[in-house]
Amino acid sequence: MGLTMTNTGLLSIFIPSSTLEDAPDLRAKTEKAFRVARSLAIFGVNHCVIYRDPFITKAQHRRSSSLIRLILEYLECPQYLRKLFYPRHSSLAFVGILPPLAIPHHFIKPPSKVGEIREAAVFLSQGKIWANVGAKKPIEVIDAPKLRLSERVKRMTISISSLDPLKCEILDKAVQARDQYWGYKVRVSDALLSHVLSDYNGIIVATSSHCSPLTPIDKAKIAKEKKLAIIFGSPTKGLQEILKAEQKRISNVAQLCFNATTRARTRTIRLEEAILLTLAKLAS
């Protein structure tokens, strides 16, 4: 059973704004964020929600969540679009040392066939709509009279409609939801975990060393769900402590809790490791 959910459902993870706080410097934070992003990509996570850790200040929350979001979104963006959407930024000083995520929409060659779908930077210029699709120069977008665009670029999903000359058309969201995994979205919430989860309408799964191992019955139940959220604690506080600070228990917010690291031989499991191990356990 695989966890990747595209046209069949949505997979989300919830991580705290303190996710990178145990890393000593920007380089270490960047590398840790990459390990999180890599797990999201490997297991087809659709959404990553960053909630406010109750054990840090609101100022720390804003600063830390902004850094996580920036690095995760940069890594998800196709390489040929990064300079357009992410101009030079001090917080991205070390992203150059990171290997690619190699998500399906991270094309490394120009378009080669009609019907090929990819991400593009779409903009208006001289009365026409153009798209940067990873070719040598922008190509014309056809059949797009209703678009409200300015000269500011906007990321959109396109389909190659012609190779000679090279042209494309914009796809709507419904067309984008295909069998192929197409990356993740990142959202920052200023609310605490229990409040963020209060309006979630799928099954919520918690991970904690205080819970029992995942059973085949629980795994089968999860596999049937169309929307699945997995919640994680921080590098220093488990979910029990985080929710206790909100006067809640795991049972108040999650339908299921399991321990994904029962065979660990180390004293502790890092958050980025817990994410990888949990997703791997559910996908096995």
C-alpha positions, 0 to 999 in steps of 0.5 A: 500500500502506497501513501501517495495521494493524488486523484484519490485523496489528500495527504497533509502533515502538521509540523510546529514552527519550532521545527528548525529551532534545534539546528545551530545555524542557517546552514544546519537549518537549511539542511534539516528543512531539505530532509523534511522536504525530501520526505514530503516528496518521496511519500507524496505529501500534498500539504504541509501546515506549520502551526504555532508552537505554544512554547515559543514566543509569537515573534519566534513563531513568525520568524521561524515559520517564515524560514521553514516556509521559504526553504520548503517552497523554494525546494518545491519550485522547479529549478528553471523558475527559481530565479524568477520567484525567489530573488536573492535572499539572505535566508536562502544562502545555503540552498545551493548545496542541496541536491534536487528533490526530483519531483515529476514536475522538476523538468531538466530539459526543454519541452519535447512533446505536445501535451507535456504538462509542466509548471510555468511563469506566466506574464503579460508583455506587449499585449500577449501572454507569455510563459517561461517553461524551461525553454531558451526563451518565453513561449506564447500562451494561446487561448487565454483571453480571460486571464487577468495578468500584469507584467508580474509573473505568476506560477501556473500549470500549462500544457504544451500545445505546439512544438513548432512553433513552441506554444502552450495553453494554461490548465485549470486546477481540475485538469492538474489533479492527475495520477502523477504527484505534483508537489506540495503546498505550504501553509503557515497558521498563527493558531495553536495545533488544536485550533488548526485541526478543529475544522479539518474534515479528514482522519487525523493521525498522531505520532507519539512514543507513548502510543502503541505500534500501528496495527494492521487493522488501523493501517487498513482503516487509514488506507480507506480515507480520502483525507489524511492528516499526520501531526507531529510534535517539536524537536524538544516537546512531544505531542502530549506536552504541546497539547497539554499546553493547550489544555488538550489531549491527543485523544481530543484531536486525533482519531488514531495515535501510534508509535512509528519508532518502536525498534529505535536503538537511539535515545531520541528520534529527531523530528525530521527522522520521525516524519520519514519513519512515520510516512515509511511505516504507513507506506510499507 
